[in-house]
Amino acid sequence: DMEAVIQIDLSGDDGGEWTLLVKDRTLSVTTGTNADADMTMSLRASDWLEIANGNVNSIALFMQGKIHVTGDIRLAMKMQTMFDLSG
């Protein structure tokens, strides 16, 4: 029952900007930015890959200052379970 717009900004090699739309239990991903994002998460592309591969815990990276979040911080915490980013 959640609806959210999430902006992911990845820096470094293979970086870029993506918008994730969560609505009606589905996820849509588009390239580029969204001015209406509920939350923006910024990190290095290499760190995102490590999270996606389950090699590192995203909370640990956040605590180390390697992930920066603006907007709805609660949404960032929900991403742990929505996308299984526990590492």
MOMODA-V796015 format. One record per backbone hydrogen bond with DSSP energy under -1.0 kcal/mol. CO is the residue of the C=O (numbers start at 1). NH is the residue of the N-H. If there is no record, write none. Layout:
# MOMODA-V796015
co | nh
CO | NH
CO | NH
This chain:
# MOMODA-V796015
co | nh
4 | 22
5 | 38
5 | 39
6 | 20
7 | 41
8 | 18
9 | 43
10 | 16
11 | 45
12 | 15
16 | 10
17 | 32
18 | 8
19 | 30
20 | 6
21 | 28
22 | 4
23 | 26
26 | 23
28 | 21
30 | 19
34 | 37
38 | 72
39 | 7
40 | 70
41 | 9
42 | 68
43 | 11
44 | 48
45 | 49
46 | 50
47 | 51
48 | 52
49 | 53
50 | 55
51 | 54
57 | 61
58 | 62
59 | 63
60 | 64
61 | 66
62 | 65
68 | 42
70 | 40
71 | 73
72 | 76
73 | 77
74 | 78
75 | 79
78 | 82
79 | 83
80 | 85
85 | 58
